[in-house]
């Protein structure tokens, strides 16, 4: 689970993007912290790069890796 110290730097958001899951190796839609829905591992990913591949780590339960956004990085113009 992602941890933080200063709550004032976070805001709740109901954007549907937080409900989508992404395949390993697919293009990252938003910069932020993503969590595997099956094992709980987290990774920081940058927009337009690729998620780690399926073989970067194997689950003990052999469940597939699926990445879900847990904290989006917002850049101000």
GINORBEL-V310745 format. One record per residue. N is the residue number from 0. RES is the residue in one letter. PHI is phi as a letter, one per 40 degrees, with the letter a starting at -180 (999 if undefined). PSI is psi in whole degrees, -180 to 180 (NA if undefined). BURIAL is + if it has 24 or more other C-alpha atoms within 12 Angstrom, else -. Layout:
n:N res:RES phi:PHI psi:PSI burial:BURIAL
n:N res:RES phi:PHI psi:PSI burial:BURIAL
This chain:
n:0 res:X phi:999 psi:134 burial:-
n:1 res:X phi:c psi:140 burial:-
n:2 res:X phi:b psi:154 burial:-
n:3 res:X phi:a psi:160 burial:-
n:4 res:X phi:b psi:-40 burial:-
n:5 res:X phi:b psi:100 burial:-
n:6 res:X phi:c psi:-24 burial:-
n:7 res:X phi:c psi:-11 burial:-
n:8 res:X phi:c psi:4 burial:-
n:9 res:X phi:b psi:149 burial:-
n:10 res:X phi:b psi:139 burial:-
n:11 res:X phi:c psi:145 burial:-
n:12 res:X phi:a psi:132 burial:-
n:13 res:X phi:b psi:18 burial:-
n:14 res:X phi:d psi:135 burial:-
n:15 res:X phi:d psi:-19 burial:-
n:16 res:X phi:d psi:-28 burial:-
n:17 res:X phi:c psi:-12 burial:-
n:18 res:X phi:c psi:-14 burial:-
n:19 res:X phi:c psi:147 burial:-
n:20 res:X phi:b psi:151 burial:+
n:21 res:X phi:b psi:143 burial:+
n:22 res:X phi:c psi:151 burial:+
n:23 res:X phi:d psi:141 burial:+
n:24 res:X phi:g psi:-7 burial:-
n:25 res:X phi:c psi:168 burial:-
n:26 res:X phi:c psi:135 burial:-
n:27 res:X phi:c psi:122 burial:+
n:28 res:X phi:c psi:-32 burial:+
n:29 res:X phi:a psi:141 burial:+
n:30 res:X phi:c psi:141 burial:+
n:31 res:X phi:i psi:-163 burial:+
n:32 res:X phi:b psi:130 burial:+
n:33 res:X phi:b psi:146 burial:+
n:34 res:X phi:b psi:139 burial:+
n:35 res:X phi:c psi:127 burial:+
n:36 res:X phi:c psi:-15 burial:+
n:37 res:X phi:b psi:-34 burial:-
n:38 res:X phi:b psi:-16 burial:-
n:39 res:X phi:g psi:-4 burial:-
n:40 res:X phi:c psi:150 burial:+
n:41 res:X phi:b psi:149 burial:+
n:42 res:X phi:b psi:150 burial:+
n:43 res:X phi:c psi:129 burial:+
n:44 res:X phi:b psi:147 burial:+
n:45 res:X phi:b psi:143 burial:-
n:46 res:X phi:d psi:140 burial:-
n:47 res:X phi:g psi:2 burial:-
n:48 res:X phi:c psi:-170 burial:-
n:49 res:X phi:b psi:147 burial:-
n:50 res:X phi:c psi:155 burial:+
n:51 res:X phi:d psi:147 burial:+
n:52 res:X phi:c psi:165 burial:-
n:53 res:X phi:d psi:-35 burial:-
n:54 res:X phi:c psi:6 burial:-
n:55 res:X phi:c psi:-25 burial:-
n:56 res:X phi:a psi:138 burial:-
n:57 res:X phi:b psi:139 burial:-
n:58 res:X phi:c psi:142 burial:-
n:59 res:X phi:c psi:-32 burial:-
n:60 res:X phi:c psi:-2 burial:-
n:61 res:X phi:g psi:16 burial:-
n:62 res:X phi:c psi:150 burial:-
n:63 res:X phi:c psi:154 burial:-
n:64 res:X phi:c psi:129 burial:+
n:65 res:X phi:b psi:125 burial:+
n:66 res:X phi:c psi:135 burial:+
n:67 res:X phi:b psi:135 burial:+
n:68 res:X phi:c psi:129 burial:+
n:69 res:X phi:b psi:-24 burial:+
n:70 res:X phi:a psi:116 burial:+
n:71 res:X phi:c psi:139 burial:+
n:72 res:X phi:c psi:122 burial:-
n:73 res:X phi:b psi:127 burial:-
n:74 res:X phi:b psi:128 burial:-
n:75 res:X phi:c psi:141 burial:-
n:76 res:X phi:c psi:NA burial:-
